[in-house]
Amino acid sequence: MSEKKRQEWLELQEEVIARSPGPGALTLENLRECSGLELFQKMIAGEFPRPPISDTLGFYLVEAERGRVIFQGVPEHRHYNPIGSVHGGYHATLLDSCVACAIQSTLEAGQGYTTIELKVNYIRALTDRVGPVRAEGRVIHAGKQIGTAEGKLVDADGKLYAHATTTTLIFNV
C-alpha cells in the first residue's frame, strides 16, 4: 500500500473531524440559504455539523466541488458481518453518500433530492486491514427533476472494492 498516500488521507480525515462542531443535522433554513456545494464546503470547514451517520460508520466528507464529492472512512472490525469481512452495507452507505451528494453539489439553494435508485457492484471484500478507503462520486447528469451519478470505492493504492450508480429525484424545499 502507498504508505505516504495512506498517511495523507488519514491526516486529512483527522483535520476534517477536528474542525467539525460534531454531529448534527442541517436545518431547512440551511437548505434554503445555501447551494449544495456551499453546504458541503461549510461542513468541511467546520461551519456546519457533520451528519450523525458519519460517527456511526466512521466516514467523513473530505472533498467537494461542483459535480464531485469524496467521503473517506477506515473499515473496522465493528463493521464486520458474521463471515469475517466488512458488511456490504458499509460499501453501499459510502457509495450512496458520495453519488447522491455529488448530485446535491450541483443544486441551487432551495433545492433538495432523494435517492430513487441505487445499484452497487461489489468487487472484493473489505477488511480492517485495508486502511482508509475513499468513495468518490461524480455526476453523470443533473437536470431539473432527475439526477444520475456514478461512484467508486477505492483504497490508497487505487484498488477498486465496489462501484455504484444512482438516480435521484430533484425538488424544491
SULUR-V631344 format. One record per residue. OMEGA is omega in whole degrees, 0 to 359 (none if undefined). D_CENTER is the distance of its C-alpha to the mean C-alpha in whole Angstrom. Layout:
[[OMEGA	D_CENTER] [OMEGA	D_CENTER]]
This chain:
[[177	22] [185	22] [180	23] [180	22] [178	19] [180	18] [178	20] [179	18] [181	14] [178	16] [178	17] [180	15] [179	13] [178	16] [179	17] [179	13] [182	14] [180	18] [187	18] [175	16] [181	18] [182	17] [178	15] [182	16] [173	16] [178	16] [176	19] [178	21] [176	22] [181	19] [181	18] [184	22] [186	22] [170	19] [177	17] [180	14] [178	13] [177	16] [182	14] [178	11] [179	13] [175	15] [181	12] [181	12] [180	16] [179	16] [176	18] [180	16] [172	15] [180	11] [181	11] [179	13] [178	11] [180	9] [180	13] [183	14] [177	11] [174	11] [191	8] [174	7] [182	6] [178	8] [175	9] [171	10] [182	13] [177	14] [183	13] [181	10] [178	7] [170	5] [181	4] [177	7] [177	9] [178	13] [182	14] [179	17] [180	20] [178	19] [185	17] [170	20] [182	21] [183	25] [169	26] [173	24] [181	21] [180	17] [179	17] [177	15] [177	13] [177	11] [185	10] [181	10] [177	8] [181	5] [177	6] [180	7] [185	4] [183	4] [180	7] [180	8] [173	7] [177	8] [180	11] [181	11] [178	12] [186	15] [177	16] [174	19] [180	20] [177	21] [176	19] [181	16] [168	15] [179	15] [175	14] [176	17] [175	16] [178	14] [181	15] [173	14] [179	17] [184	17] [180	19] [182	19] [170	19] [173	17] [178	19] [177	19] [184	21] [183	18] [182	17] [174	13] [178	11] [173	8] [181	6] [178	7] [178	8] [180	11] [170	13] [181	16] [173	18] [181	18] [180	21] [183	23] [185	22] [174	19] [174	16] [180	15] [176	12] [180	12] [177	9] [179	10] [185	10] [173	12] [184	14] [176	16] [182	19] [179	17] [183	18] [178	16] [178	15] [173	14] [187	13] [169	12] [178	13] [167	13] [179	16] [172	15] [180	18] [183	18] [175	21] [179	22] [none	22]]
